[in-house]
Amino acid sequence: MTSERHAASEATDRLPGPIARVRRSKRDARNWYDAFSRWYGAVADPFEAPARTSGLELLAPEPGERVLDVGCGTGTALVAIARDVGPTGTAVGTDLADGMCRASRRALAGAGLERGVVIAGDGASLPFADDAFDAVFASFVLELFDTPEIPAVLAEWRRVLAPDGRLCIVSLSRSGFGPTTWFYERVHDLLPTAVDCRPIYATETLREAGFRVLETRHETVWRLPAEIVLCRPR
Ligand SMILES: C[S@@+](CC[C@H](N)C(=O)[O-])C[C@H]1O[C@@H](n2cnc3c(N)ncnc32)[C@H](O)[C@@H]1O
């Protein structure tokens, strides 16, 4: 282990307890988000939008870039990305739930951005070539993968990133653990499918996966701590 990785592990060891496990299957997740896709924007957007917007600010997609939005949901970020990369760029969304993919396609069409592409699939196994993207965005998605799967998921996202590419993660955070997080985790235990985003240690997890963290912003979502992290493959 390099001294830097050793330091990262020690940092993780000092964190306030392990993250919760994911106890629903991917099939449950797909069915839930399919059913939820019609209301997701109205229910979740008022809470999630500020952190997602902050993530897009950090990612700062540029004209001509190739950008992937993993777990694109109803397409709010994907529309913004498609606008930013412009007609010479590529904006691709992918989502496990067909209902979310349809919602994203409608959002792109509604914004007159037919150039955006949406592909249904699992973010853990992407149908793209190595180095296919200049930037990858994942907002409230990394924390949906179970703990043992996260390193492989991040390796997959790094595989499709160009060596000098950027990854931006927006995630509920267990850093700054307190009563609100404690209560939310109890609700997650009771409702593992409906309340499936569970707080993780995003910055430390990205470091341990070998990413170089450029910036972390700490914000709140539903009064819960959130991390917005911009990083690069080393
Ligand atoms: C909490 S929502 C966030 C949606 C969107 N990124 C946003 O910020 O509004 C999580 C999204 O990830 C999708 N999802 C869940 N598991 C996934 C997986 N294994 N691969 C790809 N997408 C997944 C869900 O269908 C849902 O659209």
The ligand as an ORCA input file, in Angstrom:
! r2SCAN-3c Opt
* xyz 0 1
  C     -32.119      9.664     -6.228
  S     -32.388      9.561     -7.956
  C     -31.355     10.884     -8.583
  C     -31.716     11.272    -10.000
  C     -30.873     12.391    -10.615
  N     -29.481     12.048    -10.710
  C     -31.068     13.668     -9.853
  O     -30.114     14.206     -9.290
  O     -32.218     14.163     -9.848
  C     -31.463      8.121     -8.369
  C     -31.545      7.720     -9.815
  O     -30.601      6.681    -10.033
  C     -31.216      5.637    -10.753
  N     -30.536      4.379    -10.399
  C     -30.707      3.620     -9.300
  N     -29.869      2.575     -9.317
  C     -29.150      2.692    -10.462
  C     -28.144      1.895    -11.074
  N     -27.682      0.768    -10.496
  N     -27.643      2.299    -12.257
  C     -28.111      3.424    -12.869
  N     -29.070      4.204    -12.347
  C     -29.579      3.843    -11.150
  C     -32.676      5.680    -10.354
  O     -33.504      5.056    -11.301
  C     -32.901      7.181    -10.229
  O     -33.276      7.751    -11.446
*
